[in-house]
Amino acid sequence: MDRFEFQLAMLQKGAEELEKKIANFTTIMMQLKTAAITIWVGLIGWVFTSKIDALVPLGYVIIFGFWFLEATYWKVQLYYIQRVHAITQFLNNESALDESFNNRSIPEGLVHPLGLLKTIKMPSLWRALCAPSFFIFYTFLFVVNSIVWLITIKTAL
């Protein structure tokens, strides 16, 4: 096996690994949402059964903690998605692919899935926090937590 065949095999394995990582991150983020809602509902249930209204603000800690954690995972997942996109662009670029086969060489950075391409940057945390799939879910929890807190304050008076 020459270097080019080795690179082709590594490109194929790398693309497969990237797809697995993206799927794993999707699973992890779904589990984080489930854990966030479970812990938050448990806290609110505890507030209503124990009548300790001062625990409601702890819901904000849970919400923001999981929001930040999930956004961090999303940043990494988006990086892997961008890596897959770069590989797909290369494979769909007929002239680049022909040149690669003629020169029997694959462009630097495409072979190893964790290699950094100069054109791909890790997305900002702010962009991740504002992603609709997180923003809508955690904002909804934030609003509901605020309503619960207002109700508990009003009933305490």
MARZA-674931 format. One record per residue: residue in three letters; x, y, z of N, C-alpha, C, CB in turn. Coordinates in steps of 0.02 Angstrom, whole numbers, plus 50000, padded with zeros to 5 digits. Atoms other than C-alpha are relative to their C-alpha. Glycine has a CB too. Example, Ala and Ser with C-alpha at 12.3 -4.5 7.8 and 13.67 -1.06 7.14 Angstrom:
BEGIN
ALA500454994150000506154977550390500455006050000499505000150062 SER499584994149997506844994750357499615005550037500205002349929 
end
This chain:
BEGIN
MET500434994150000500005000050000500455006250000499515000050062 ASP499604993850002500745016749950499685005350044500085002549927 ARG500224994649957500535033250042499305002449981500495005849997 PHE500644997550022499055038849936499434995250019500005001049924 GLU500515004949980498075022749965499885000250075500204992949977 PHE500064999449928498445024350149499595006250018500705000350033 GLN500374993849987497815042350147499264999149983500295005849960 LEU500705001250018496225036950057499654995950053499964996449932 ALA500295004249948495915023350186499895004150064500454993950014 MET500064995849940496225035850327499455005149992500665003450016 LEU500544995350014495055048450245499334996750011500065002849928 GLN500635003649992493685035450239499864998550074500014993549960 LYS500095001449929493965030050419499875006450040500614996350028 GLY500104993649965494075048150475499305002649991500505005149974 ALA500684997750012492425052450393499504995850040499834999649925 GLU500445004349960491605037450477500035001950074500204992549991 GLU499924998049929492315042650646499655006650015500745000450018 LEU500334993649991491695060350623499244999250006500165004849943 GLU500725001349998489935054050588499804996950067499794995449942 LYS500145003249935489995043250746500035005350055500504994350014 LYS499934994849949490595058050850499415004850000500665003949991 ILE500574995450006489215069350785499384996750030499875001849926 ALA500585003649973487905056050828500064999450076499954993049968 ASN499905000649928488675053551001499855006750035500714997850016 PHE500144993549970488595072251037499265001550001500385005549963 THR500734999150002486765072650984499694996150058499714997649932 THR500255004049944486415058651109500155003350067500294992949997 ILE499804996849937487385067451247499585006250013500755001949997 MET500394993849990486455083851218499284998450017500045004349937 MET500685002049982484785074951225499974997750073499744994449952 GLN499965002249930485305066851389500085005950047500574995150009 LEU499924994049959485825083851456499335003650009500515004749970 LYS500674996949994484095091051416499564996050047499675000549930 THR500405004349957483285076151501500215000850073500074992649979 ALA499764999149932484385078051654499815006850027500774999250003 ALA500184993249977484065096851662499275000350021500135005149944 ILE500724999749984482175094851657499844995750060499584997849939 THR500125004449942482215080351781500225003350065500374993349990 ILE499754996849939483275089651908499595006250016500755001949992 TRP500394994049988482295105751885499304998350026499945004249935 VAL500675002049977480595097151904500054997250072499694994649953 GLY499895002649932481285088052057500075005750050500624995650002 LEU499914994349956481815104652133499335003650012500505005049970 ILE500644996549992480135112952099499514995750041499695001749929 GLY500425004449959479225097852170500195000450073500064992849975 TRP499764999549931480305098952324499795006750031500774999350003 VAL500214993549976479915117552340499274999850022500105005449946 PHE500715000149984478035114352337499834995350058499604998049939 THR500155004649945478075099452455500295002250066500254993149983 SER499684997949938479275106952581499825007150021500754999549993 LYS500194993049987478595124752569500605004450015499505000350059 ILE499404995949992480375131552563500085004149936500644995650014 ASP500014995950060480125145552437500695002749980499535005950010 ALA499334997350013481935151252451500404995449953500385001050065 LEU499645004650044482465135952348499855001349926499824992950017 VAL500194998850070481615142252188500585003149960499395004549996 PRO499444997250039483125153152136500534994849982500325005650040 LEU499535005350018484155137152136499834997249931499984994450053 GLY500205002050067483165133051978500395003749946499265001049990 TYR499604996250048484105146951889500704997149992500035007450021 VAL499335003150002485755138751934499984993749958500254998450072 ILE500085006250039485135122251862499925001849926499394996050025 ILE500144998150070484485130651704500635002649966499455005449997 PHE499414997050032486035141151668500594995049998500215006350037 GLY499475005150000487215126951716499934995149943500004996350066 PHE500115004750055486435114751594500025003549932499334996450010 TRP499994996150063486225128251461500735000949978499665006950009 PHE499294999050015488095132151470500334993449980500365003050061 LEU499715006650015488565113651472499804997549931499804994950054 GLU500245002350064487485109351323500285004349943499235000149998 ALA499714995550051488105124551225500734998249987499935007450021 THR499305002050007489885118951258500064993749957500334998950069 TYR500005006150040489525101651188499815001549927499514994850029 TRP500224998250067488645109551039500575003249960499405004850003 LYS499434996950034490195119951000500464994649970500405004450049 VAL499565005350023491225104150986499664996149943500194995250058 GLN500365003550052489875095250885500005004049935499284998450022 LEU500004995850060489775109950764500684999949967499805007150018 TYR499335000650029491655109050741500054993649958500545000150055 TYR499985006350037491475090750689499565000349937499784994250045 ILE500444999150058490035095250573500365004049946499335003550020 GLN499614996050048491145108450492500554995849968500305006250035 ARG499485004550027492515095250472499694995549946500324995750056 VAL500335004250049491285083750382499845004149938499354996950030 HIS500164995650056490745098450274500635001249957499725006750025 ALA499374998950037492575101850225500184993849959500575001850049 ILE499855006250037492815083550177499524999249942499964993950048 THR500515000650052491185083450079500145004949943499305001250029 GLN499844995150052491675099349987500584997549957500185006850031 PHE499425002750037493345091449939499784994449954500544997650049 LEU500225005750039492505075449880499535001949943499674994950044 ASN500454997650052491225085249778500325004949951499395003250032 ASN499644995550044492525096649699500384995849949500485004750040 GLU499735004550051492905087449537500735001649983499585000449938 SER499324998250018494475097249494500494998550057500045007449981 ALA499565001449943495215095849669500104992450008499715003050065 LEU499965007249994494825077249672500444997149944499304996849997 ASP499585002250056495595074649499500745001550013499785003349933 GLU499314998049985497145084249551500294995550055500025007450023 SER499775004449946497255073849709500194993149974499464999550054 PHE499865006650027497175057649611500595000249952499384997249963 ASN499434999350045498395063949479500665000650038499915006049954 ASN499404999049959499645069449611500094994650053499985006850034 ARG500015005349950499205054649721500165002850069500504994449982 SER499914996849936499075066049871499355003550020500595005149998 ILE500604996849974497655072249980500215006450036499604995250048 PRO499814993749967497675090350042500104999250075499465005349987 GLU499835000249929498425093050213499405001750043500585004750015 GLY500554998649953497175092450356499374996049988499845007149997 LEU500625003950013495865081450273500054992850023499855000249926 VAL499935007149985496575064450315499834998450072500714997749986 HIS500125001449930496555065150503499395003950024500615001750043 PRO500624996549982494825069150574500085005350054499504995150023 LEU499924995049947495505078950721500485005549980500244996750063 GLY499544994850025496735088950616499645006549991500324997849934 LEU500324993550006496385107450614500095002749930500295004950051 LEU499964996450064495975115550449500025007450016499394998249953 LYS499924992849986496475133650442499355003949989500555002949956 THR500624996450015494755138450375499454998650050499764998349931 ILE500525001749952493775130350516500205002550069499874992350002 LYS499894997449932493635139250683499464997450045500035007850000 MET500495002049950492775133750840499505005650008500354998250069 PRO500514994749992491115143050853500045003150070499294997249987 SER499974996649936490955155750993499484997150048499885007649991 LEU500475002349949490095151351156499355003949994500305000750071 TRP500614995950007488875165851128499564997249944500185007449985 ARG500385002950056488355158250960499664993550023500454998749939 ALA500275006349976488105141551046499425001350049500544995850034 LEU500534998549951487085149051189499365002549966500245005250050 CYS500584997250036485945157651061499724995349947500205006549967 ALA500275004950048485675142150954499274998650019500434993449999 PRO500725000749985483775140250940499824993750040499614999949937 SER500175006249964483755122151003500155000550074500374994149970 PHE499864999049928484505127951168499635006150026500765000850012 PHE500294993749978483875145751178499264999350017500105005349947 ILE500735000749989482035141151162499874995650061499674996949937 PHE500115004649945482135126451283500175003150068500414993749990 TYR499784997449935483125135051421499665006750016500755000950000 THR500384993949987482215151751400499314998250027499945004449936 PHE500645002449975480585142451423500064997950073499744994149957 LEU499905002049930481255134451583500115006150044500604995250006 PHE499874993949962481875151551640499355003750015500485004549961 VAL500644996549991480155159351613499554996250049499645000849933 VAL500415004049954479255144951701500275000550071499974992749977 ASN499694999449934480495145851845499835006850031500764999149996 SER500174993349975480165164651859499275000450022500145005249945 ILE500715000049982478275161851860499904996250066499584996749944 VAL500045003849937478465148551996500255004250058500404993449995 TRP499724995849947479535160452097499525005650018500685002949978 LEU500494994849987478255174352078499394997350038499785003349935 ILE500575003149965476855162552132500184998550072499794993449964 THR499815001649931477825156752284500095006350043500654995850001 ILE499924993749963478235174652334499315002950016500425005249958 LYS500684997349991476405179952311499624996150053499614999949934 THR500365004149950475735165352414500315000750070500014992649980 ALA499674999049935477015168852551499785006450033500775000049992 LEU500224993549973476355186552571499294999250022500065005749949 
end
